[in-house]
């Protein structure tokens, strides 16, 4: 159970999957000619199973959690920055989360993915009002042992922490080529550490998330400012210091961006205080519900993808 595996056994390695990020990659990486017997595409389902099989074989986690987006666009983030993921909204809803724009043949595969993970006995956690990133952030904060975060979303680079053995496995091509993201790589590529990456992202903005950033402050400039002044608070303090080494245009743009800078940290930084349910995070060695899994395998034609994962889990 959560707490037993993570808090009292610091030698255990937990792997946290940013599940939607991975099944999106699987969907676009596996041809949609991969179909169930009834002709329904199952490329995302089979691709995700193959991802998990490869990750377990290569990384040998003791615990594994498929973290889910119970709310992909939480209202508390939208209240702070209304443009947050606004371009991805397919349908606004008065009650409950807005509907995200998802490819037509991917949406029906998501419930299948959830059923297969549940039948396998792989812990699946989503919490109302929070994104998968926040679930990952909270599991990471509570972990006593090493943490491998698997995501195609660079936002989670902010959790990298060498001292706590927290790293991000970022797929470059499929899951066979993974960028192992630690503090050395962050400093080499971006000039920052984990927490510094959140400040970098906030300053430069992120069109894919609807974050405007500070106009005129790109990634290189943001990295230079962080190197000079330490963090976001140091940069904003420099705006008020006439002796600080800021160009007139940088000072003006940062000053005008104060309303954004005041609220953006809460939006950009992942939560670490999500009320997680009590779940058994241990990597299963055998399916939790073999009968249900057999039925799912036959109905959706999961074939070798599922069989290989079962062999890996049982070895």
N, C-alpha and C positions, 0 to 999 in steps of 0.2 A: 504493500500500500504506500501511497505518497507519504513521505515522512520517514517510513522505515527504510526504504531503499536509498533515499537521498540524504537524510539528515544524520542517520546513525551509522551509515556505511560509506565513508568518504572515498573508498577505493573504487566504488561503482561508477561507471561512465554512462551518462544518460544522453540519448540522442533525441533531439526535438525537431520534428518535421514541420516546416511551413507548408502544410499539405496542399492548399490551393495553388501556391506558387509552383509546386512540383507537378500537380496534375495538369496545370496549364501548359507547362513545358512538355509533359508527356503527350498531351493532346496535339501540340504542334510538331512534336518530334517523331511521332509514330503515325504512319499513314492511316487515313480514315477508311481505308479498305479493310482494316482489321475489324471484323464484325462478329456479332453473336449469330447463332443459328437462324434467328428471325430477321437478320439483316440490319439490326441496330448497331451503329458504330460503338466499339468498346476500346478504342485506341488509348484513351486516357486511363481507363481502368487497368488494362494490361501493362501500359507503360509505367504507371505508378507502382504496380507490383514488381516490375523488373527493377525500378529504381530502388525499392526497399530491399529486394534480394541482394543487389549489388552492394548497397550501403552496409547491410548486416554482414555480408561476407568479407568486405574490405575493412570495416571499422570495428567490428565486434563489440557493439554496445551491450551493456547489461540491462539497460532500461530504454524503452522506446515509447515516445508519445507522438501521435498524429495530432497536431494542433490545428484547430479549425477556426474559420471566421464565422462566429455566431452572429456578428454584426460587422460587415465589411466597411461600413461608413458610420461610425458611432456618432450619435447626435451631439454628444459633448464636444467632439472635435469640430463638427460642423458649426456649432454655436460660436466657436472661437474664430474659425476661418471658414466662412460660407463656401468658398471655392473648393474646399477639400474634397477631392475625388468627384466633383460635381459632373465632370464630363463623362463619367462612367455610368451615370444613372440612366437606366433603361425605363424605369417607371417609379414615380414618386408615390409613396403610400402614407396615408394619414396615421395608420396604426402599424407599428413594426418598422423594420428597416426598409429603406428603398431597395428596389430590385436592381441588381447590378447587370450591366450589359455583358452577356456571355454568349459565345458562339452557340447556335441552335443545337448542334449535335453534341455539345459538351454538357449542357444543363442536365439532360436525362441520365448522364453517366455519374453525376455526383452522388445521388442516393445509392447507386450500385456500389460505388467506392466505399461509402459509409457502412453498408451492410456487410461487405466482404471484410473490412477491417474489424468490425464487431465480431463476426463469426471466427476470424483468426484469433481474436483475443488481444489484438494490438490496441492499447489505450488510445481513445479518441476523445479529445477535450476541446470544447468550445464553451464560452461563457457569454451569456446575454449582455449586450452593451459593450462588448470588447472584440477587437480583432485578434487574429491568430498571433500577431506580433506581441500583443500584450500578454497572452497566455504564455508565449515563449519567454518573455521578459520576466514573468513571475516565477516560472519553473526555474529559470536561470538564477534568479535572486535567492531561491530557496535551496539550490543544489549545494551539497557539501563536497561532491566529487567533480571530476572533469565533465564538461558539457560540449557536445558537438551539435551545433545548430545548422540544419540543412535548409538552405533557401536560395532562391534566385532573386531575392530582393535585397539590394545593398543597404536598405534602411537598418537592417539588423547588424551591420558592421559596428554599430554603436555599442553592442554588448560584448565585443571582443575584450578579453582581459587575461593577459598571460599569467598573472599572479594566481588567478582563480582557475586557470586551465580552461577558459571559455574561448572557443574558436568557432568560426563560421566556415562551413563547407559550401562553396558557391559553385554550382555547376557551370562550366564553360561550354561544354558540348555534350549533351546527354547527361549521363551520370558517370560515365567512364572517365571523364576529365574534370576533376574537381579542384578548384582553387582553395587551398587551405589558407584561410585568412586569419593571420595573427597580428600582433602589434607591429612586428617588423615589416610585414607587407603593407599595412596601413600607412606606416611612416614613409615607406618607399614610394607608394603610389599617390598618397594624398597629403603626406606631411603631418598627420594627426594620429592620436591614439583613439581608442574606442569612443569614449565620451566626446572627444573632439570631433568625431565624424558626425555626430548629431548637430553640433554647432555649424559645421561645414555645410551640411545638407540644408539647414535652416537658412543660412546666408545666401547660398547659391540658388535655392529654390529647386523644385522638382515638378516639371510639367505633368509627369505621369500621375502624380498625386494631387495636382491642383494647388501646389504650394508656390506662391508668387516669388518668394525670396526677396532680397534687397536689390532693386534695379541697379544695374551697372556693376554688381559684385558677382563675378563668376567664380568658378571653382578655384582657379589659381590665385585670384586676389583674396578670396576667403581664406585659403591656406596660408598666404603670407600674413594676413591680418592676425590669424590665430597664432602663428609662430611669433609674431611681434608682441601681442598683447595677452596671450595665454588662453583665453576663452571668451565667450560671448560677453560676459559681464565686463571683462577687461577692455574689450573693444568699445563697448558703449560708454565706459568710463573715459576712454581716450577721446571720445567725441566732445566731452565737456572740458577736456584739458587742452588749452590752446598750444601747449608745448609738445603735445603728442605728435608722432610722425604719421600724420594722415594728410593726404592731398585734399585740397579744398572740395573737390567733387566727392571724394569718399566721405568726408565729414558731412557734407550737405545731404547726400543720399542716406547715410545711416541715421542722421537726425530726422529726416522726413519719414523714415521707416520705423520710428519708435512704436507706433501703435501695433504694427505687425510683430516686431521683435518682442513686445511685451507678452503676446499670447502664443506665439509660435512654439516656444520650447515645450509647452504642455501637449501640443499637437504632434510634434516631431518625435519627442522622446517616448519610447514604449513604456507602458505602465508596468510596475513591478509589484503591485498590490491587488491583483485580481483575485476575487474569492474562488479559488480553485476547488472543484469537487474532490472527494477522496476517491482515488482510483489506484488500481494495481498497475504500476508502470513497468513491471518486469517483462522482459522480452519473452514471449511465449515459446515453449518448445514443441507444443502441439496445439491444434485448433481448440478454441473454447467450445465451439458448436460444430462438430464434424458433419452432422446431418444437414444443417443449414448451409454449410460451406459446399458440400457435395451438390446440393440443389442449385446453389448460385453458380457453381462452376459449369454445370450442365446447361443451365438456362442461358448463361451469357458467354459460353464458349471460352472460358479462361485458360484452358489448356496448359501448355508448358510454362506460361508465365507464373501461374499459381503453383504448379507442381514443383518448379525450381525453388520457389520461396519456401514451400513446405519442407523440402529437403534441407535447405539452409537452416531453417529454424530448428529442425530436429537434430542437426549435427552437433 
